Every structure is written in C-alpha cells, then in structure tokens.
Amino acid sequence: MSPVPAPGPGASGCVESRELKEFVLALEAQRRSSRAAALSALGVTERRAASEFVEVASGRGVGQTYEREGKRFAVVTQLASASAPLLPLGVQGSRVHPLDERPQAHAVPLLVCGVNSCAGSSGSRTPALPPVRALAVELAPNEELGAPLRFSYDFWWAQVSYDQRRACSSEPAESARPALG
C-alpha cells in the first residue's frame, strides 16, 4: 500500500491532471526520504562528485586508482553516457564508496483523465547509444576507495492508464496519407 494516499476520481470518473501532478510529486518526495533513510541506516552520507572518462586500455578498470597532475582519482563505475555525469558516492569516514542502489518499485494504478498520445513517428531506427566507458572521480588526499555499498528501499510510482484511447496507426505518418494524383 502506498505511503501517500492515491487521489480519487473526480466528477468525470477519473483522476484530474492537477491531482495527478500533486500525487507524483508526493511519491517522489517519499522516494527521496526512503532513499535517505536507507543511506543513513548504513552510516553513509551522500556526495555527488564530478566524473571524468577513463581509458580502460591503460589498465584503469573499476576499483583502480591513479594519479594525474598531483591529484588522485578512483575508477568507480562504467556507464553508457555521452557526457561525464555527477556520480552519487557514499562517504563513511575516509572511505568513498560507489553506491549499488537496488530500489524495490511498487505500482499504484490510476485511471487518469485525458487521451493517451500516439508515439511520434521517428521512423524505425533505434537511436544509437553511446559506448560504455569507465568513469573516475577525484579523491581528497585523505580518502580511500571502498567497496560498492549495496542498499535498497521501497518506492511507489503512478501507473497511469487513460479513460479514453485513440487508435494509433502502426504505419509512419507519410505512408498513412493517400497519394495525390
């Protein structure tokens, strides 16, 4: 059962967009609170750290540390990302740990007012994903890289269905038009 009461249907028999938005925001606040409690139970504070891409061919795999220009770095993960993101790390004293987050998701089904939109016609091409690359973060002089910290928590999400549906064509928009002669 969701820790946040689900909105009930309005006069139209479905959940209105304003109530849906408030519910989704409340669920997200609850998720953040559950996540923070799970980290606190481990005695961990979270720090977001800027990362940089690392060439694995240089022998710098996950768990390895290296120095560059007088600074120490630790390779903490591998991601398929176009740019080097801020990475969440767990800090326990002088140890910095990659976070191995394993949340348990629970759906809250909602019948929402509106019409389910058809997917855009971008053709049948699958977007190209960036390559998987190793990412490293800078360590402070007194910090050491620790093992990944596995933690879990429960969270709920709004599983939306619509009271009205529009049939979506499986053909691209151009081929659905009649030819003009």
N, C-alpha and C positions, 0 to 999 in steps of 0.2 A: 504494500500500500504506500502510495506517495506521501512523503512528509509534508507536502504542500497540497491543500485541498484543490482538486480539479474544478475548473469552472463548469457550471451547469449550463444547459441550453437556455437561450433567450426565448423571446416570444416566437421567433421564427423556427424554433426547434433545434437550433444548432448554436455552437459557441461563436460569438462575435469576435472580430479581429482585435479589438481593444483588450478584451478579457484574455484572449489567447496570448497576446504580447505580454501582459502582466504575469500570466502563469509561466510562460517560458523564462522570463527574467527571474521570477521567484525560484524556479527549478535550477537555473544557473547559479544563483546565489547559494542555494542549498548544496549544489555540487562542489562549489569552491570551499564551502565550510567543511564538508565531509573530507575533502582532499587535505585541507589544512590540519584537520584533526588526526588524520592518518599519519601525516608527516610528524606532527607533534608527538604522537604516541611512540615514534621511533627516536625521538630526541633530536630531530633534524630541523634545521632552518633552511629555507629555500633561497637560493641566489640564482638570478638569471645572469648568464655570462655570455659575452660576445664570443663567437666562434670563428674559426678560420679553416679553410680546406687544407688537407694534408695529403701529400702523395704517399700512398701506401707502399709503392715500389721502393721507397727509401728506407723500408724496414720499420716504418712508423704505423703499426697496427693499433687497434683498440687496446687500451691498457698500457701503452708505451708512453714514456715521457721523453722530451728532448729540449735542447736549449737553442735559442737563436737570439743574437744581439743582446746577450746578458739576461734574457728572460727565459723562464721555464714554462713549458707547455705540456699538456696531457691530452692524448687522443682518447675521447670519451664515447664516441658513437660513430655509426655510419648511417647516412641518410641520402635519399634521392631528393636533392634540393637544388634549385637554380642559384640561390644565394645562401651564404652562411648565416644561419639564424641565431637568435639569442637562445641559449640552451638552459633548461632548468637543471640545477645541481643541488644536491643535498649536502649541507655542511654540518659536520659533527666535530667540534673542536678544530684540530688542524687537518682533518681529513675531508676531502672533497669527493663526493660520490655521484656517479651518474645515477639518475632516477629511472627505475624499471617499474613504471606505473601500470597497474593491472586493474582498472576500474570495472565494476560489475554494473551493466546497464539494465534498466527496467523501463519498459514502455508504459505510457499512460495513454490509452486510446481516447481520441477526441473526435467528435463529429463537428466539423468546422463549416461555417457559412462561406459560400463562395464557389468558385469554379476551379477545378484543377486545370492548370495551364498545360498546354501541349509543349513538349520539349522543342527547343529551337532546332532548325534544320541546318546543322553544321556539316552535313554530308556524313559519309560512313567512316571517315578517317578517325582513328583513335589518336588523341593528342600524344605527342612524343614526351616521354618523361625524362627528366634529367638523369644522368648516371648516378649510381650510388657512390658516394665519396666519403672518406673519413673526415671527421671534424675534431678539432682540438680547441681547448680553452687555455688561457693563461692561468698559471698557478701563482699565488703570492709566495714570497720567499720562504715562509714557514709552513706552507701547505704541502700535503702529500695526496696522491690519488688513491682513493679507496675503492673497494669492490662496489659494483652496482647495488643499490638498495631497492629491493622489491617491496612494493606496498600496494594495497588495494583498498577500495572503498566502494560504497554503493552510490549510484546516482540514478535519477529518473529523467525521462525525456518525453516530450509530447509526440505521440504517434498520430499524425493528422490524417484524417480521411474527410472527404468533402461530401456534402449532401446532394450536389449536382455534379454530373460528369459530362464533359464534352468529348465526343469521339475524336481521337487523334488519328490522322492518317499515318500509315507506316511508310508512305512514299514521300520523297523530297518535295518541297513546295513547287518547284518548277515543273515536275512531271505530273502534278495534280491538276495543272491548268490545261484547259482544252487548247488545241493548236488553232491559231487563227489562219484562215486561208484567204 
